[in-house]
Amino acid sequence: MDSEQTSGSGQQQVLSKNYLKAKIVFIGTVTCETGLHIGGVEMGVDVGGIDKFVIRNPLNDQPYIPGSSIKGKIRSLLELATIPVSKLIESAGGIIGTMPEDAQVMGLFGKAIKRENETEGAANQGTAASIPNSAQTNGNTHGTGSKVLFRDAILVERPGLALYSNGLKFTERKAENVLTRIKLTATPRQIERVPAGTSFKFSMILNVDSDNQSKFVEQLELLQLGYQLLGLDGLGGMVSRGYGQVDIKWGKIEVWRVTNSKLTLEKSFAATGEVGIEFSDIIEYAKNDLAGKIQE
């Protein structure tokens, strides 16, 4: 991998120059199997009103699923599934991303590094955990960007969806009681959530470049595991109480290659009927065809 070194404040910085090889674009839908709550801006105190609101697009007042919510949940599940328990406990001290056991997840989602002239808060503003200077090796102080990006999932409108229900647009009001375990007293509250049956248009892109061209098939397999785990878990808050069960179906997968400074469509997969494309289809194609072309 080509690189250049610059010196500043007595330390070297390695700047990566990655040559983009391909983009694998996944387009599909996220359908709520149960009510979904991803919190938004609180609207103030209203006696008898909603206690927790969902996040909405301020331009059209429609609820949406932030790409960061999907990315964060999948990354969290993959860390739990691939990193030893002892390392997870150790990572609470701020050194996750330094262990070889974390290489797969870190290589896919990226990492940030705390430098000597950064404060603790500044280093932790990114999505990845910070690495203290004591954990750096060979003077390497550069972080890596995420190879995969997640778009915000936009509401799919259908007849009758925009009807108001109890004063709410596109959503429902869920009444609950919070029980005090000792006194067994109940405190009522109302949660706004997107109702079951609602769908959102969603897309994800995996970038393949000179840095991960030999690893992108493994990264596809890692993403497949992440979505399988998500289907057995849930999105948003209060998953343990039945919220957030979702079904993700891929309707189209496109493989775009960058060759001779041109972007061309190399391969396109399309779903038939209501059956989505299997993740294994793109993995097989990547192993048997795309990997060889990218190495050329």
N, C-alpha and C positions, 0 to 999 in steps of 0.2 A: 504494500500500500504506500503510495507516494505521501511524503510528509515533509514539513519544513519546521525548523526550530527557531524560536525567537526568545531572547532573554529579557527579563524584566524583573526588578526587585530581587535579583540574585537567584531566580529560579527559571527553569526552562519550561516552555509550553509547547506541546506537540499539536499541530493543527492538521486535522485529517482532510484529505482530498479524496472523496469517494466518487467514483464514476457510476452514475445511475444506469442500471441494466434493464430493469423492468418494474412495472407496477401491476400488482394483482388486485383487481377491484371486485369486492363482494357487494352485491346489492340485494336487499331482502326486506322482510317485514318483521317487526316485533309485535306479537299479539299478546295482550294481557289475558291470562287464564283466570287470574283472580285480580281483585282491586289493587292498583299500584299507587304508592305514595312516594314521590321524590320531592322533598321540601323546597319551597320557594320563599319569597320575602313575606314576612309576617305583616298583616294588614292592620295591626292594632287590636285593642281589646274591644270586643263586642259581646255584651252579656247575652248568652244563649246562642252565640254564633260559632263559627269555625275556630278551632284552637290551632290547627296545623293546616296550612295551605300547600297546594302543589305548585311547582314551578311552572310559569307560563311565559309565552312569547308576548312581550308588552305591546307589540304592534297589532296582533290579531286576537289576543287573549286566549290563544289555544295552548293547552298543556303540551309539553314535549319531554323527551328523555335526553338529557345531556350526554354527549359522547363520553365525557369524563366519568359519568356514573357507570357506564358499561365497561369502559377501560379499567377503571379502578377496581370494580368487582371481579372481573376476570383475572386481573393481575394478582389480587389478593388470594383468590382461590388457587391459582397456579403456585403461588409461593407456599401455601399450606400443603399442596399436593407434592411439591418437588424438593422442598428444603427440609432437612432434618430438624426435629423439634429443638434440639440443643442449639442449633444455629438460629432458629427463630427467636428463642429466648435471648440469645446473645445479641441479636440484631436490635432488640429494644434499646440497647445502649447506643445505637446510631451507627453501626458498622455493617449493616446489611448491604450487599453489593460487593463485598470484599472476598467472599468465600467462593471457591470453585463450584460448590453445590448450587450456587445461585446464578451460575454463568448463563444458563439457558434463559431464565426469566429476565435477567439483566440485559442480555444481548438483544432480546426482543423489545423490551419496554424502555431501555436506556437507563442511564444513571447520572447523578450529579455528584460533584465532589466539593467538599469544603476546603478552601484554600487558606493559607496563613493569614491573609489580610481580610478575610471575611468573618463576619459575626455569625454566631450560631443560627440566628433567625434568618439572615440573608441566605445562608446555605440551604436552609430547609424550605425555601419558598417554592422550589420545583416539585414535580410530582414524584421524583425518585428520592430515595434516602441519601443523606450526605455521608461521605467517607472522610474520617479524620486524617490529618496529615501523617499520623503514625502508621496508618494502614496503607499509605501510598507506596508504590514500588518503583524503583529505577527513576525517580524524579518525575514520573508520569502524573500530571495534575489535570488532565483533560477529562471531561465527561463525555458521554455518548448520547446521541439523540435516539428517540424511539424509532424503530423500524416500521411500526404499525400505527395507523391513525384511525380514529373512530369519529364519524360524523354525528352531529346531533340527529336524533330520530324525530321526524316530523309527523304530526298527526295525519292519518288518512281519513278524509271526510267521507261520510256515507249518509244516506237519507235518514233523517231523524236524530242524527248524532248531536246536532247543535241545540236541541231542545233543552230548555231550562228545567232542572229538577230541583225543587226546593230552593230556588234562587241561584243555582249554580249552573254554569255553562260548561258543557263537555264533561262534567265530573259528577260525582255522587257524594252524599254526606253519610259518613259511617259513625254511628253513635257507639261509644264504648264507656266502660267504667273502669277506673283505676282503683284496685282494692288495696287497702292498708292491711298487711298480713297480720299484724298484732291485734288491732281493734276490729278488723273485718268491716271497716266502713268503706263506702264506695264514693268516688269522686267522678262525676260524669265528665266526658269530654267528647268533642266531635272532630273527626278527621276527614279532610277532603281527600278523595282519591279518584283516580281514573278507573272507570268501571270495567269489569271483565268483558271481553269481546272487542275492546278498542284496539286498533292496530296503528302502528307507526312505521313509516318508511325509513329504512336505516341502511347505511353503507359503511364499509371498512376497507382500508387500502393497506396492503403490505408492500413496502418498498424493497426491491432487491438491488443491491449495489455491490461494489467491489469488496466491501467490508463483510457482507453476509452471503455472498453468492454461493459459498460452499455449505452454508448452514440454513438456507431459507426453507428447504424441505422439512428439516427438523422443526423450524419455527411454525410452519403450517400445521404440523402434527401437534405442536404445543397449543396452538390456537384451537384446534379441534377439541383437545382435552378441555380447554378453558370453557368452550361453549357447552360441552357435555356436562361439566360441573355446574355451570350456570343454570342449565335446565333442571338440575336436581336441587338447586338452591333458590335464589330469587334476586330480584332487583329492588333497590330502594329500601325504605325503612319498614320495620315491624314484620320482617319475613317469617319470624318464628310464630307469629300470630295469624299466618295465612295470607298475608299480603305478598305481592310482588312475583307470583309465579308467572313466567313468560314462556312463550314458544317462539323461537326464531327460525324462519324459513328463508333460504336463499333462492331468489327467483332468477338471478343472473350473476354469472362470474365472468369477468373479462380479464384477459392477460394482454397487457400493453408492453411492447419491447421498445427500447431506445437503441437504435442502430444508425450510425452515420449522421448523428445529430437530428434524427427524425423519429417521431413517435408513431408506431404502427400497431394495429390490432393483430395480435398473433393468434389468439384463440378466444372463442366465446362459448360459454355454456348457458343453456336456457332451460328452465324448469318446464315440465310437461304437466298440465292440469294444476291441481292444488298440491301436488307433491313437490317439495323443494329439492334443490340440488344437494346431493350428499357431499359433505366435506371431503370424503374419501376420493371422490371423482377428481377434484383438483389436485389432491396429493399424488394420485397415481400419474396424472398427466405431468406434474412437476418432476416426479422421479424419472419417468420413462422418456420424456421429450424435452421439457423446458430446461432442465438442469444441464443437459448436454449442449443445447444451443447457447446458453448464457456463458458457458466455459469457452466457447469458440473465440 
